[in-house]
């Protein structure tokens, strides 16, 4: 699942070109005239020579000299046709890509790559029933830290750490877009799985971010007081009926053998409980000759054998099918069942 980022659309700006029309010079031509003004005429003739007849002709002269002026023609600007501006066609906006690089990863069988510590993984929850599986491999006892961030708005995703048998080792389910965080210390080795799933809503266009961190595991707290008990000759016992014994599978090759005896025919129930979630332990019952009488090899946190026995010595063996824990002890108990 992941991070594919949608490309952003580019904004195109088109520049409009403008051309100005040339300014036309405007003006009114003054009329030119050869007529003399009445004042100049009076000055030339003198007051003594001005007779009544001349005075009578003054209005006529004035009318002739002060005729209506002829207006100069006004230039009419030529009609201007604006030049068409070429318009660029905008580039098409690319369609965003929301491809999840980790899909399909909806189950343990579809997981391809292991998580690398310190690397960020960006995926999508694209539908309401989408579950994203990521695997991580633990080769030595480690403290596992998983962090889920960048949860999209208006959604709520949860985070889980599980074993290959889907036993839950840790979970984080804060509300809304709060970061999810898991820290789990395991003394077991093997393949584990981180799960991201939607609690409310989903987003096929916005990614979440998942990150793995690993740190050395602290010093084991457990102490196996029954070792060495790896063979029938080293068996711990005899076990008291009804009493609970706690011990550890210390590593992948560790086998714990217990012995008990009965002096009369008896139906017994042998229980193996408190199996650590990071491991799968099995239970076996053998007789003194080494013959296997019964076994319990279910992939759950409890194994049980119930069988009717004759008087004799019997051996109970606890061993690992996968995983182990130096911090979390198992419990073994032999009980008699009344007929």
C-alpha positions as CSV (number, residue, x, y, z in Angstrom):
1,X,0.0,0.0,0.0
2,X,1.6,4.0,0.2
3,X,3.2,7.1,-1.5
4,X,2.0,8.1,-4.8
5,X,1.5,12.0,-4.9
6,X,-1.0,13.4,-7.3
7,X,0.7,16.0,-9.7
8,X,-0.4,19.5,-9.3
9,X,-2.2,21.3,-12.2
10,X,-0.2,24.2,-13.8
11,X,-1.8,27.6,-14.1
12,X,-1.4,29.2,-17.5
13,X,-1.6,33.0,-17.9
14,X,-2.4,34.5,-21.3
15,X,-1.0,38.0,-21.9
16,X,-3.4,40.3,-23.7
17,X,-1.7,42.7,-26.2
18,X,-3.1,46.1,-26.6
19,X,-2.3,48.6,-29.3
20,X,-3.2,52.3,-28.9
21,X,-4.8,54.3,-31.7
22,X,-2.6,57.2,-32.8
23,X,-3.7,60.5,-31.5
24,X,-5.2,62.9,-34.1
25,X,-4.1,66.5,-33.8
26,X,-7.1,68.7,-33.6
27,X,-7.3,72.4,-34.3
28,X,-9.5,75.2,-35.9
29,X,-7.8,77.2,-38.7
30,X,-8.1,81.0,-38.3
31,X,-9.7,82.7,-41.4
32,X,-7.5,85.1,-43.3
33,X,-9.2,88.4,-44.5
34,X,-8.1,91.6,-46.4
35,X,-10.9,93.8,-45.0
36,X,-10.0,96.8,-42.8
37,X,-11.6,97.3,-39.5
38,X,-13.9,100.3,-38.8
39,X,-11.4,101.6,-36.2
40,X,-8.5,101.7,-38.7
41,X,-10.8,103.4,-41.3
42,X,-11.7,106.2,-38.9
43,X,-8.1,106.7,-38.0
44,X,-7.1,107.0,-41.6
45,X,-9.9,109.5,-42.6
46,X,-9.6,111.7,-39.6
47,X,-12.4,113.2,-37.5
48,X,-12.7,116.3,-39.8
49,X,-13.3,114.4,-42.9
50,X,-15.9,112.2,-41.4
51,X,-19.1,113.4,-42.9
52,X,-22.6,112.3,-42.2
53,X,-22.7,110.3,-45.4
54,X,-19.6,108.3,-44.3
55,X,-21.1,107.7,-41.0
56,X,-24.1,106.3,-42.7
57,X,-21.9,103.9,-44.6
58,X,-20.2,102.5,-41.5
59,X,-22.7,99.8,-40.8
60,X,-22.3,98.6,-44.4
61,X,-18.5,98.6,-44.1
62,X,-18.7,96.9,-40.8
63,X,-20.9,94.2,-42.2
64,X,-18.5,93.6,-45.0
65,X,-15.5,93.5,-42.8
66,X,-16.9,91.3,-40.1
67,X,-18.5,88.6,-42.1
68,X,-18.9,85.1,-40.6
69,X,-15.5,83.3,-40.4
70,X,-15.1,80.1,-42.4
71,X,-14.4,77.2,-40.1
72,X,-11.4,74.9,-41.1
73,X,-12.5,71.4,-41.8
74,X,-11.9,69.0,-38.8
75,X,-9.8,66.0,-39.6
76,X,-11.7,62.8,-39.0
77,X,-9.5,60.0,-37.6
78,X,-9.4,56.9,-39.7
79,X,-11.3,54.0,-38.3
80,X,-8.9,51.7,-36.4
81,X,-9.4,48.0,-36.5
82,X,-7.6,46.3,-33.5
83,X,-5.2,43.5,-34.3
84,X,-6.4,40.2,-33.1
85,X,-4.4,38.8,-30.2
86,X,-3.3,35.2,-30.5
87,X,-4.6,33.1,-27.5
88,X,-2.6,30.1,-26.3
89,X,-4.5,27.0,-25.7
90,X,-4.0,25.9,-22.1
91,X,-2.1,22.6,-21.6
92,X,-4.4,19.8,-20.5
93,X,-4.1,19.1,-16.7
94,X,-2.8,15.6,-16.2
95,X,-5.1,13.2,-14.4
96,X,-3.6,12.5,-10.9
97,X,-2.3,9.0,-10.3
98,X,-3.3,7.3,-7.0
99,X,-1.7,3.9,-7.6
100,X,-0.8,2.0,-4.5
101,X,2.7,0.5,-5.0
102,X,2.1,-2.2,-2.4
103,X,-1.1,-3.7,-3.7
104,X,-2.2,-6.4,-3.7
105,X,-1.4,-6.8,0.0
106,X,-4.7,-7.8,1.5
107,X,-3.5,-10.9,3.2
108,X,-0.3,-12.5,4.5
109,X,0.0,-14.5,1.3
110,X,0.1,-11.4,-0.8
111,X,2.9,-9.6,1.1
112,X,6.0,-9.2,-1.1
113,X,8.7,-7.1,0.5
114,X,9.8,-6.9,4.1
115,X,9.6,-3.7,6.0
116,X,13.0,-2.0,6.3
117,X,13.7,-0.2,9.6
118,X,13.8,3.5,9.3
119,X,12.1,3.6,5.9
120,X,8.7,5.2,5.3
121,X,6.0,3.4,3.5
122,X,3.1,5.3,2.0
123,X,-0.1,3.5,1.1
124,X,-3.8,4.0,0.5
125,X,-6.9,2.5,2.2
126,X,-9.0,2.6,-0.9
127,X,-12.2,1.0,0.3
128,X,-14.0,0.2,3.6
129,X,-12.8,-3.5,3.7
130,X,-9.3,-2.8,2.6
131,X,-6.6,-4.2,5.0
132,X,-2.9,-3.6,4.2
133,X,-0.5,-6.3,5.3
134,X,3.3,-5.6,5.8
135,X,5.8,-8.2,7.0
136,X,8.9,-7.8,9.1
137,X,11.5,-10.5,9.9
138,X,13.1,-10.7,13.4
139,X,16.3,-12.7,13.4
140,X,17.4,-11.9,16.9
141,X,15.3,-10.8,20.0
142,X,14.2,-7.2,19.3
143,X,12.1,-4.3,20.5
144,X,9.7,-3.6,17.7
145,X,8.3,-0.1,17.2
146,X,5.6,0.6,14.6
147,X,4.3,4.1,13.9
148,X,1.4,5.1,11.7
149,X,1.2,8.8,10.8
150,X,-0.4,11.1,8.2
151,X,-3.8,9.6,8.5
152,X,-6.1,11.4,6.0
153,X,-8.7,13.9,7.2
154,X,-12.1,12.6,8.2
155,X,-10.8,9.0,8.5
156,X,-9.7,6.8,11.4
157,X,-7.2,4.0,10.8
158,X,-5.9,1.4,13.3
159,X,-2.6,-0.4,13.6
160,X,-1.9,-4.0,14.6
161,X,1.2,-6.3,15.1
162,X,0.4,-10.0,14.7
163,X,2.1,-13.3,14.4
164,X,1.8,-15.6,11.4
165,X,-1.1,-17.3,13.2
166,X,-2.8,-13.9,13.5
167,X,-2.3,-13.7,17.3
168,X,-2.3,-10.1,18.3
169,X,0.9,-8.9,19.9
170,X,0.1,-5.2,20.0
171,X,-2.5,-2.8,18.7
172,X,-3.1,1.0,18.6
173,X,-6.5,2.5,18.0
174,X,-6.6,6.2,18.8
175,X,-9.5,8.2,17.6
176,X,-9.4,10.3,14.4
177,X,-6.1,11.3,12.9
178,X,-4.0,10.8,16.0
179,X,-0.8,8.9,15.3
180,X,-0.9,5.2,16.1
181,X,2.1,3.6,18.0
182,X,3.0,0.1,19.0
183,X,6.1,-1.0,21.0
184,X,6.6,-4.7,21.6
185,X,9.6,-6.6,22.9
186,X,10.0,-10.2,21.7
187,X,12.6,-12.8,22.5
188,X,11.3,-14.9,19.7
189,X,12.4,-14.8,16.1
190,X,10.5,-15.3,12.8
191,X,8.2,-13.4,10.6
192,X,5.6,-10.9,12.0
193,X,3.0,-8.7,10.3
194,X,1.9,-5.1,10.6
195,X,-1.7,-4.4,9.7
196,X,-3.3,-1.1,8.7
197,X,-7.1,-1.1,8.5
198,X,-9.9,1.4,8.5
199,X,-12.0,1.9,11.6
200,X,-14.0,4.8,10.0
201,X,-14.0,6.1,6.4
202,X,-11.2,5.7,4.0
203,X,-9.4,7.8,1.3
204,X,-8.3,6.4,-2.1
205,X,-6.5,9.7,-2.9
206,X,-4.6,10.5,0.3
207,X,-1.8,8.3,1.8
208,X,-0.9,7.2,5.3
209,X,2.7,6.7,6.4
210,X,4.0,3.6,8.1
211,X,7.4,3.3,9.7
212,X,9.3,0.5,11.5
213,X,12.1,0.9,14.1
214,X,14.0,-1.9,15.7
215,X,16.1,-1.9,18.9
216,X,18.0,-4.6,20.8
217,X,15.8,-6.5,23.3
218,X,16.5,-6.0,27.0
219,X,18.2,-8.7,29.0
220,X,15.8,-11.7,29.4
221,X,13.8,-11.7,32.7
222,X,13.2,-15.4,32.7
223,X,15.2,-18.1,34.5
224,X,14.7,-21.7,33.7
225,X,15.3,-23.5,37.0
226,X,14.6,-27.0,35.6
227,X,17.5,-27.1,33.1
228,X,19.0,-29.2,31.9
229,X,16.0,-31.3,31.1
230,X,16.3,-31.9,27.3
231,X,16.1,-35.8,27.4
232,X,14.2,-38.4,29.4
233,X,17.4,-39.1,31.4
234,X,17.4,-35.5,32.4
235,X,13.7,-35.2,32.9
236,X,12.3,-32.9,35.7
237,X,10.2,-34.8,38.1
238,X,8.4,-36.7,39.3
239,X,5.6,-34.2,38.8
240,X,3.0,-33.9,41.5
241,X,-0.5,-34.4,40.2
242,X,-2.5,-31.1,40.3
243,X,0.6,-28.9,40.6
244,X,1.5,-26.2,38.0
245,X,5.1,-25.9,36.7
246,X,6.3,-22.9,34.8
247,X,9.3,-22.8,32.5
248,X,10.7,-21.4,29.3
249,X,11.6,-22.5,25.8
250,X,14.9,-20.7,25.7
251,X,15.7,-21.0,22.0
252,X,14.6,-22.8,18.8
253,X,16.4,-26.0,19.8
254,X,15.3,-26.2,23.4
255,X,13.2,-29.2,24.5
256,X,11.8,-29.6,28.1
257,X,11.0,-33.1,29.4
258,X,9.1,-33.9,32.6
259,X,8.4,-37.3,34.2
260,X,5.5,-38.6,36.4
261,X,4.4,-42.0,37.6
262,X,1.1,-43.6,38.7
263,X,0.7,-46.8,40.7
264,X,-2.8,-47.7,39.5
265,X,-4.9,-47.3,36.3
266,X,-5.8,-43.7,35.9
267,X,-7.2,-41.3,33.3
268,X,-5.0,-38.2,33.2
269,X,-5.3,-34.8,31.6
270,X,-2.1,-33.0,30.7
271,X,-2.4,-29.3,30.0
272,X,0.1,-26.9,28.4
273,X,-1.1,-23.2,28.8
274,X,0.2,-19.6,28.8
275,X,2.0,-20.2,25.5
276,X,3.5,-16.9,24.4
277,X,1.7,-15.2,21.5
278,X,4.9,-15.1,19.4
279,X,5.4,-18.9,19.5
280,X,3.7,-22.2,18.8
281,X,4.5,-24.9,21.4
282,X,3.5,-28.6,21.1
283,X,2.9,-31.3,23.7
284,X,3.8,-35.0,23.6
285,X,3.3,-38.0,25.9
286,X,5.5,-41.1,25.8
287,X,5.9,-44.2,27.9
288,X,9.0,-45.5,29.6
289,X,10.0,-47.4,26.5
290,X,10.0,-44.2,24.5
291,X,6.8,-45.0,22.5
292,X,4.7,-42.0,21.6
293,X,1.2,-42.4,23.1
294,X,-0.4,-39.1,22.3
295,X,0.3,-35.5,21.2
296,X,-1.4,-32.1,20.9
297,X,-0.1,-29.9,18.1
298,X,-2.8,-27.2,17.6
299,X,-1.8,-23.7,16.5
300,X,-3.4,-22.0,19.5
301,X,-2.3,-20.9,23.0
302,X,-3.3,-24.1,24.7
303,X,-2.5,-27.8,24.2
304,X,-4.3,-30.7,26.0
305,X,-3.9,-34.5,26.2
306,X,-6.4,-36.7,27.9
307,X,-5.7,-40.5,28.1
308,X,-6.3,-43.5,30.3
309,X,-3.0,-45.0,31.5
310,X,-1.8,-48.1,33.3
311,X,0.6,-48.0,36.2
312,X,4.1,-46.9,35.1
313,X,6.5,-44.1,34.4
314,X,5.5,-41.5,31.7
315,X,7.2,-38.6,30.0
316,X,5.7,-35.2,29.1
317,X,7.7,-33.3,26.4
318,X,7.2,-29.6,25.5
319,X,8.9,-28.3,22.4
320,X,8.5,-25.5,20.0
321,X,7.1,-25.7,16.5
322,X,8.0,-22.0,15.9
323,X,9.2,-19.2,18.1
324,X,10.2,-19.0,21.7
325,X,10.3,-16.6,24.6
326,X,12.9,-16.0,27.3
327,X,10.5,-13.5,29.0
328,X,7.1,-15.3,29.0
329,X,6.9,-18.7,30.7
330,X,4.5,-21.5,29.8
331,X,2.7,-23.6,32.3
332,X,2.4,-27.4,32.4
333,X,0.1,-29.5,34.7
334,X,-0.9,-33.1,35.1
335,X,-4.3,-33.8,36.7
336,X,-6.2,-37.0,37.4
337,X,-9.7,-37.4,36.1
338,X,-12.1,-39.4,38.2
339,X,-14.1,-42.0,36.3
